[in-house]
Amino acid sequence: MIYLNKISRKLILLQRNELLSNTQKYLRKRFGRYIFTNFLIHYFQKNDLQILTEELFKQEFKTFEKYLPSNVENIMDIGCGLGVVGIFLNQKYQNNPNFYLLDKNTVDTKIKYGFSKDYESYNDLNETRNILLKNGFSKEQIYMKNVDQEITIDNKINLVISLKSMGYHYPIENYIDLIKKTCSTETVFIFDVFEQKYSLSDVKKYFNEAKIIYQENGLHSLKRLYCSGLYL
Ligand SMILES: C[S@@+](CC[C@H](N)C(=O)[O-])C[C@H]1O[C@@H](n2cnc3c(N)ncnc32)[C@H](O)[C@@H]1O
């Protein structure tokens, strides 16, 4: 079972609000995001949050598993959050690939949801590292990258993953320079786009191949894409 301590329980609930209990959703609505995020979030959590987190990411993993390359050495997760999807990738690839995990390193006090150029941050990079070390990673595999600092990556990335992050909460264009520097035409990309912001043809400006592999409808409709053949 995926291990989550007190801090990471709070973070996962901010990153994945589908894991909030009904009481928590009610409290967020009733008292507003500031009070909820800073005080109330620690209460009325689902008892089986760790099991539910594992189940959620198992389902996520299934949506793209068959599109993954058979061999990888370097994986980049953009907006990794607690990096939970990496646990499943690390189990699939038995060669201890390197993980370059990109995120901000602060929890904004006023959480907003939606899409914006400077989307809110809710992560703690040390916590992500701790969670991965407790879930089968070795420290040599983990390269945490704070996106508010200059990012350098020396290896060529084989797989880029970004769930509910780049393209969904903030523009792909924030990362296109980094992607061109660190990826190749062979790199496989799995990422989500916010339907109202990106059409498939917008994304095809950057990739020779782009297809929808999964979608979620509703207020924040999401399309999960498989892309390859990056135009350099
Ligand atoms: C909805 S969460 C998703 C986290 C994780 N990918 C998952 O599947 O659970 C969005 C993540 O994007 C991060 N984020 C916000 N702005 C970012 C940016 N400009 N660059 C990278 N990550 C960012 C947040 O801190 C948060 O961890």
The ligand as a Tripos MOL2 file, in Angstrom:
@<TRIPOS>MOLECULE
LIG
   27    29     1     0     0
SMALL
NO_CHARGES

@<TRIPOS>ATOM
      1 C1         -3.5590   18.7970  -10.0200 C.3       1 LIG1
      2 S1         -1.9230   18.6360   -9.4230 S.3       1 LIG1
      3 C2         -1.4340   17.1330  -10.2250 C.3       1 LIG1
      4 C3         -0.2340   16.5040   -9.5660 C.3       1 LIG1
      5 C4          0.1830   15.1500  -10.1560 C.3       1 LIG1
      6 N1          0.6180   15.2610  -11.5210 N.3       1 LIG1
      7 C5         -0.9340   14.1470  -10.0470 C.2       1 LIG1
      8 O1         -1.2580   13.5010  -11.0580 O.co2     1 LIG1
      9 O2         -1.4760   13.9730   -8.9500 O.co2     1 LIG1
     10 C6         -1.0420   19.9120  -10.3240 C.3       1 LIG1
     11 C7          0.4270   20.0400   -9.9050 C.3       1 LIG1
     12 O3          1.0340   21.0310  -10.7470 O.3       1 LIG1
     13 C8          1.9260   21.8020   -9.9380 C.3       1 LIG1
     14 N2          2.2090   23.0600  -10.6380 N.ar      1 LIG1
     15 C9          1.5490   24.2340  -10.5960 C.ar      1 LIG1
     16 N3          2.1300   25.1240  -11.4310 N.ar      1 LIG1
     17 C10         3.1870   24.4980  -12.0010 C.ar      1 LIG1
     18 C11         4.1620   24.8840  -12.9490 C.ar      1 LIG1
     19 N4          4.1920   26.1050  -13.4940 N.pl3     1 LIG1
     20 N5          5.0960   23.9740  -13.3240 N.ar      1 LIG1
     21 C12         5.0950   22.7210  -12.8030 C.ar      1 LIG1
     22 N6          4.1740   22.3040  -11.8930 N.ar      1 LIG1
     23 C13         3.2420   23.1720  -11.5030 C.ar      1 LIG1
     24 C14         1.2010   21.9270   -8.6140 C.3       1 LIG1
     25 O4          2.0840   22.3170   -7.5650 O.3       1 LIG1
     26 C15         0.6610   20.5130   -8.4710 C.3       1 LIG1
     27 O5          1.5750   19.6520   -7.8390 O.3       1 LIG1
@<TRIPOS>BOND
     1     1     2 1
     2     2     3 1
     3     2    10 1
     4     3     4 1
     5     4     5 1
     6     5     6 1
     7     5     7 1
     8     7     8 2
     9     7     9 1
    10    10    11 1
    11    11    12 1
    12    11    26 1
    13    12    13 1
    14    13    14 1
    15    13    24 1
    16    14    15 ar
    17    14    23 ar
    18    15    16 ar
    19    16    17 ar
    20    17    18 ar
    21    17    23 ar
    22    18    19 1
    23    18    20 ar
    24    20    21 ar
    25    21    22 ar
    26    22    23 ar
    27    24    25 1
    28    24    26 1
    29    26    27 1
@<TRIPOS>SUBSTRUCTURE
     1 LIG1         1 GROUP 0 **** ****
